[in-house]
């Protein structure tokens, strides 16, 4: 089963039981039917603390890893190849308790990216999410660069459909 084509509730359940999330204390708390947003929580446990007793940076990063790509796949995936290409994390303050990250894209984002990739060129887009503690303070800021390109077979089909045949290729 492809999770991208599944219903949000099934995706949320499957990902919450996925060992890298389950054993890190990561849980998707919201994934609406429109797939324009997702909210993820990371709980502080003894097993995801670093030597200073605060949230392990790897867990903070992991909680943000698949979501930009996942949201875009739901809206653009049939026509496009979508991958995470690069990432950076800025640790702002220690995570001394549970934290939350909220991801959101708009219909305008989707249309802008669809248009940019329509001709077959690669599109590199940066997205940013803030990981916040229970007081609303930013614990970390994570930027992800997503790679998007129209699938080659679709690009080739679009080109041949719009170009008239050459004179020496006339049908006999």
Order of alpha helices (4+ residues) and beta strands (2+ residues): alpha-alpha-beta-beta-alpha-alpha-beta-beta-alpha-beta-beta-alpha
